[in-house]
Amino acid sequence: MLTVAQITDLHICSDRDPANQARAEARLRQVLRAIMAARPRPAAIVASGDLVDAGEIEAYRALWRIFAEETDLPIYAAVGNHDHRENFIKASDWPPERLAGGFVQYAADLAEDLRLVVCDTLEQGHSGGGFCADRAGWLKQTLDEQPNRPTLVVLHHPPIASGIQWMDPRPDEPWIARLVAALDGQAQVRVVMCGHLHRAFTRALAGRTVTVAAATDIQLTLDLSPIDMTKPDGREILLAEPPGYALHMWDDGELTTHFCVAGPYPTAARYEHAFQKDQGRTGMTG
């Protein structure tokens, strides 16, 4: 069994924004400590975009300092709409082999029988996703190279709707059509892992599973009521729910995703007696 942790929407700030800097850093550290305490320890961490809040070089340097202080696991990063591609590459000393066509996109081996393919959906200056013909062509070619190897695909923007209308893409957006075409016939893709929405949910896209992880930063309010984008109505849109992450478990050729909440919660029960399967909670005390 192998597990891979996914974190997303970290929104690390520079010291120009001290209040948000302190909040985002504290929440990220809380998540990283939970990941490092997981049993078994994950093989890697995927950071699926919006790594920093304003694309500043100083914020990227602060992010990598936090990573260095909290974890020794490999980090596989993607960029999101709050990121700045050139600043990320410069501040992160990003290796050339993890760039293709000027985009932050690459493939990596997680295990002998599991591959990671990271895509770049950043359209600089826009909050929505983008996936041009060049990026779609790269994804198709990369998947075609190993058609029989189970693969996890990562991108920041979900190509699916959550029901939170002000954040959802239109289903007819061209970038989504290009992504679907690139994934067509690629049976080795077991999941498409995303971020961006600051809330965990899943939905199918053209017959395959898409998972969206909660943010390490503040979460999006779950309000599924209709909204008029031209008329602010005072609704709550963000709230300080606990920071979250996803844990993807690869076991015997199957993928299971757990959505996790990080925090110093008290123990409710311990395994102190042998479980009796036909007697419910017999093996637990608390």
SEVONU-855188 format. One line per 4 residues: number of its first residue (from 0); their letters; for each residue y, x, z of C-alpha. Coordinates in steps of 0.2 Angstrom, whole numbers, plus 2048, in hexadecimal, padded with zeros to 3 digits. Layout:
<sites>
NUM) A) Y,X,Z | ...
</sites>
This chain:
<sites>
0) MLTV) 800,800,800 | 812,806,7FC | 822,7FE,801 | 833,800,7F9
4) AQIT) 843,7FA,802 | 851,7F3,7F8 | 863,7F3,7FF | 872,7EB,7F5
8) DLHI) 884,7E8,7F6 | 889,7F5,803 | 89B,7F5,7FF | 89F,805,808
12) CSDR) 8B2,808,809 | 8BD,817,80A | 8C8,81A,819 | 8D6,811,810
16) DPAN) 8CD,801,816 | 8C8,805,828 | 8C3,7F4,82E | 8B8,7F0,81F
20) QARA) 8B2,802,820 | 8AC,801,832 | 8A3,7F0,82F | 89A,7F5,81F
24) EARL) 895,806,826 | 88E,7FF,836 | 884,7F2,82C | 87D,7FE,820
28) RQVL) 878,80A,82E | 86F,7FB,837 | 865,7F7,827 | 860,809,824
32) RAIM) 85A,80B,836 | 850,7FB,834 | 848,802,824 | 844,813,82C
36) AARP) 83C,80A,83A | 831,7FF,82E | 81E,801,82F | 818,809,824
40) RPAA) 828,812,81F | 82E,80E,80E | 82B,81A,800 | 83D,818,7F9
44) IVAS) 84D,80F,7FA | 855,806,7EB | 867,802,7ED | 86B,7F5,7E0
48) GDLV) 87E,7F6,7DD | 88F,7F3,7E5 | 88C,803,7EE | 89E,804,7F3
52) DAGE) 8AC,7F7,7F3 | 8BA,7FF,7E8 | 8B1,80C,7DE | 8BA,81A,7E7
56) IEAY) 8B3,82C,7E7 | 8B6,82E,7F9 | 8AC,81E,7FD | 89D,825,7F3
60) RALW) 89E,835,7FD | 89E,82B,80D | 88F,821,806 | 884,831,803
64) RIFA) 889,837,814 | 882,828,81C | 872,829,812 | 870,83B,817
68) EETD) 873,837,829 | 867,828,82A | 859,82B,81E | 84F,838,815
72) LPIY) 847,82C,809 | 84B,82D,7F6 | 859,822,7F1 | 859,81A,7E0
76) AAVG) 86A,813,7DC | 871,806,7D0 | 883,802,7CD | 88C,7F1,7CF
80) NHDH) 89C,7E9,7CB | 8A5,7F0,7DA | 89F,802,7D5 | 8A8,80E,7C9
84) RENF) 89C,816,7BE | 8A5,827,7BB | 8AA,829,7CD | 898,825,7D3
88) IKAS) 891,832,7C7 | 89D,83F,7CD | 89D,83C,7DF | 88A,83A,7E0
92) DWPP) 886,84A,7D6 | 87B,83E,7CC | 86E,847,7C2 | 86F,846,7AF
96) ERLA) 85D,840,7AD | 863,830,7B6 | 870,82C,7A9 | 86C,825,798
100) GGFV) 87A,822,78B | 887,824,798 | 87F,816,7A3 | 877,818,7B4
104) QYAA) 866,813,7AE | 855,81C,7B0 | 843,81B,7B4 | 83A,822,7C3
108) DLAE) 828,824,7CA | 826,81B,7DB | 813,81E,7DA | 805,822,7CE
112) DLRL) 804,80F,7CA | 816,809,7CD | 825,80D,7C3 | 838,809,7C6
116) VVCD) 844,806,7B8 | 856,805,7BD | 863,7FC,7B2 | 876,7FC,7B1
120) TLEQ) 87E,7EB,7B0 | 890,7F1,7B5 | 89E,7EC,7A9 | 8AD,7F5,7B0
124) GHSG) 8BB,7EA,7B5 | 8B0,7DA,7B5 | 8A7,7D2,7C3 | 899,7CB,7B8
128) GGFC) 88A,7D4,7B1 | 889,7DC,7A1 | 87B,7E3,796 | 880,7E9,785
132) ADRA) 874,7EC,777 | 873,7FE,77B | 86D,7FB,78C | 861,7EE,787
136) GWLK) 85A,7F9,77A | 858,807,787 | 84F,7FB,793 | 843,7F5,785
140) QTLD) 83F,807,780 | 83C,80D,791 | 830,7FE,795 | 827,801,785
144) EQPN) 823,813,78A | 818,80D,798 | 812,7FC,794 | 803,7FC,79F
148) RPTL) 80B,803,7AF | 812,7F6,7BC | 825,7F7,7BC | 833,7F1,7C7
152) VVLH) 843,7EE,7BE | 854,7F0,7C8 | 865,7E9,7C3 | 874,7E4,7CD
156) HPPI) 878,7D3,7C6 | 86C,7C5,7C7 | 868,7BD,7B6 | 864,7AD,7BF
160) ASGI) 86D,79F,7C8 | 86D,79D,7DB | 876,78C,7DC | 885,794,7E4
164) QWMD) 88F,790,7D4 | 89F,79B,7D6 | 893,7AA,7D6 | 886,7A5,7C9
168) PRPD) 886,7AB,7B7 | 886,79F,7A9 | 874,79E,7A2 | 87A,7A1,790
172) EPWI) 883,7B2,794 | 87E,7BE,786 | 87A,7CC,792 | 86C,7C1,799
176) ARLV) 865,7BD,788 | 864,7D0,785 | 85B,7D3,795 | 84F,7C5,792
180) AALD) 84B,7CC,780 | 849,7DE,787 | 83C,7D7,794 | 833,7CC,788
184) GQAQ) 821,7D1,787 | 822,7DE,795 | 814,7D8,7A0 | 815,7E8,7AA
188) VRVV) 826,7E2,7B2 | 821,7DA,7C3 | 832,7D6,7C9 | 844,7D7,7C5
192) MCGH) 84E,7DD,7D5 | 860,7D9,7D6 | 86F,7D8,7E2 | 881,7D2,7E0
196) LHRA) 87F,7C1,7E8 | 87F,7C6,7FB | 871,7BA,7FE | 85E,7BB,7FC
200) FTRA) 856,7AF,7EF | 849,7AF,7E1 | 848,7A6,7D1 | 83E,7A8,7C1
204) LAGR) 846,7AF,7B1 | 83C,7AC,7A1 | 82C,7AB,7AB | 82E,7BB,7B6
208) TVTV) 834,7BC,7C8 | 846,7C1,7CC | 849,7C6,7DE | 85B,7C7,7E6
212) AAAT) 85D,7D1,7F6 | 86A,7CD,804 | 878,7D9,806 | 87A,7E6,813
216) DIQL) 88C,7E0,814 | 891,7CE,818 | 888,7C0,810 | 88C,7B2,804
220) TLDL) 88D,7A1,80C | 880,795,806 | 88A,787,7FF | 881,77E,7F0
224) SPID) 88E,771,7EE | 898,76F,7DD | 8A8,779,7DC | 8B7,779,7D0
228) MTKP) 8BB,78B,7CD | 8CE,786,7C9 | 8D1,77D,7DA | 8CE,787,7EA
232) DGRE) 8C7,77B,7F7 | 8C7,786,807 | 8B4,787,808 | 8AC,796,811
236) ILLA) 8A5,7A3,805 | 8A0,7B1,810 | 89A,7B2,821 | 894,7C0,82D
240) EPPG) 881,7BC,82D | 877,7CC,832 | 874,7D9,825 | 865,7D8,81A
244) YALH) 859,7E1,80E | 849,7DE,804 | 838,7E7,806 | 82E,7E7,7F7
248) MWDD) 81B,7EA,7FB | 810,7F1,7ED | 7FE,7EE,7F2 | 7EE,7EE,7E8
252) GELT) 7F7,7EA,7D8 | 802,7DC,7DF | 814,7DB,7E4 | 81A,7D2,7F3
256) THFC) 82D,7D1,7F8 | 832,7CE,80A | 845,7CA,80E | 849,7D2,81E
260) VAGP) 858,7D1,82B | 85D,7E1,834 | 863,7E0,846 | 85F,7E5,858
264) YPTA) 855,7D5,85B | 84A,7D3,86B | 837,7D4,86A | 830,7C2,86B
268) ARYE) 81D,7C7,86C | 812,7D6,86C | 800,7D8,866 | 7F7,7DB,876
272) HAFQ) 7E7,7D2,874 | 7DB,7D0,866 | 7E0,7C2,85A | 7D4,7B3,85A
276) KDQG) 7D7,7AB,848 | 7D1,79A,84E | 7DC,79A,85D | 7EE,79C,857
280) RTGM) 7F9,7A7,861 | 7EB,7AE,86D | 7EF,7C0,868 | 801,7BF,86C
284) TG) 80B,7C0,87D | 81D,7BE,87F
</sites>
